[in-house]
């Protein structure tokens, strides 16, 4: 716990127009990796527009380390097919959390991140003060695949006894 800063909760909301990897559909799930940590959502059967609404929580000791998200198609009798991947940085989000913004009006936009060649954002991402906490919504365009996006939301969880931000 010496170098642990806190926890990052990633809500994997939904997939949009994901690639077809089975006959007419796919059985997608999402894997999130940061360093040696690897978390995954449940499989949603026969759906290229799945809704997971699932929370995955990473321990953060180095906020400069990128996080990778990969979508797979679950196969019973063969290796799962890759359905695209994306990477995202949490540094703008962490900077907003470090500002200690208690008392802001709900819905205040703290910062905006524009889509660029250096990120996988498919649209502008905003870091917002919502319900007493800093939240960032992202829509990630999947790479190395013909189509597909994944919507996620970031939230920070302070840990008592951790180094903190």
Secondary structure, DSSP 8 states (H G I E B T S, - for coil): -TT--EEEEEEEEEEES----SSS--BEEEEEEETTEEEE----TTBSS-EEEEEEEEEES-TTS-EEEEEEE--SSS--EEEEEEEE--HHHHHHHHT--TT--TTEEEEEE---TTS-BSS-EEEEEETTEEEEEEEEE-BSSSS-EEEEEEEEE--TTS---
